[in-house]
Amino acid sequence: MTDTIDGAALLDEVEAFHRRFNVFPLEAAYVAVTLWDAHAHMLDAFDSTPRLAFLSPEPGSGKSRALDVVETLVPRSMAAADASAAALFRAVAGIDGGRPTILFDEIDTVFGPKAGDNEQLRGFINAGHARGRVMYRCVGDGSNQQVQGFPSYCAVAVAGLGSLPDTILTRSVIIRMRRRARNEKAEPFRSRIHVREGNQIRDRLAKWAESVEKRVSGAFPALPEGVTDRPADVWEPLLAVADAAGGDWPERARMACVALVNASRANDKGSIGIRLLTDLRDHVLIGIDRLPTVAILDRLNALDDAPWADLNGKPLDNRRLSKMLSDYVTGDGDPIVSRNIRTAGGVLKGFIAKDLEDAWSRYCPPPAAATSATALHASSEPLNL
């Protein structure tokens, strides 16, 4: 008969191991990474597995070290910085005897601006987020090809500069790393010593996971208010682990969930289209029901910390503005297009706030504090041709 493992105490130990070597930007990050390490030992209890992403704007921010520590704590770790998509398909299929936890360091070399297209790897990471997802490939020689399905479901942690494709970012617990301040200390990580220590904790995590997996697989943990849709998919497995551990982990996990989801939203600028919609709402059409295109462009291109004055070397112009807005629709389902607006100087092409309201409500983050914009004297009704 084996001794019962105290899940809360074990997670405390995992967290303490990270704190020895990693300096994370938020207390919530220690909680999230600890829960992610544990969840990797019981993937089949969940419908999905979040990606863990250590990102930073500059080198020397501790991303690789964080991945080193994770590597010692997760099952069958596989460093895959230069692995092909084909190799990953076969590894996850269990050809070597077990599903790996895949670790990508320097992920910016895979998806960065100079990396070129890596659609197969992107597809693999995206598909492997959900349990039961299979990716199909042709295998065989020459004309003797057969379609074969490869499982893709596995835990993935990445580290890199910059950001990630949106399809991966929204499936991730994001830890935005930064360089240590002078007063922030971390113990040097010595592979010959500390890998063995981490592996000992890993083995106990595996035993504990085995003892609670059936209970976790039937659990649907309560999510904090406001955490829905994709963030809920990301955090549900981690909260289930925390609830199974008990102690103060359920409360700490939900506090970490709220903190990191809010931080992710604050850093999420969305697509360039969403940025355009948001800037129109928050900086251009404030207190104005319509505005000529020429005035909209002047105000957009004058915004500080905005991309509009330099889009691939050229400022935003009326053709591109119209094209970008036509991708969205009004509340009636019609594409957003410029309308004729009567002004004191005559009739000009422009856009009406009412046409944008439905897109604002669906795509934009909650409004920030309103900024002022000078109203333009215009008639209350557009002149339709």
Buried (B, 14 or more C-beta within 10 A) or exposed (E): EEEEBBBBEBBBBBBEBBBEBBBBBBEBBBBBBBBBBBBBBBBEBBEBBBBBBBBBEEEEBBBBBBBBBBBBBBBBBBBBBEBEBEEBBBBBBEEEEEBBBBBBBBBBBBBBEEEEEBEBBBBBBBBBBBBEBEBEBEBEEEEEEEEBEBBBBBBBBBBBBEBBBEEBBBBBBBBBBBEBEEEEEEEEBEEEEBBEEBEEBBEEBBEBBEBBBEEBEEBEBEBBEEBEEBBBBBBBBBBBBBBBBEBEBBEBBBBBBBBBBBBBEEEBEBEEBBBBBBBBBBBBBBEBBBBBBEBBBEBBBEBEEBBBEEEEEEEBBBEBBBEBBEEBBBEEEEEBEBBEBBBEEEBBBBBBBEBBBBBBEEBBBEEEEEEEBEEBEBEEEBEEE
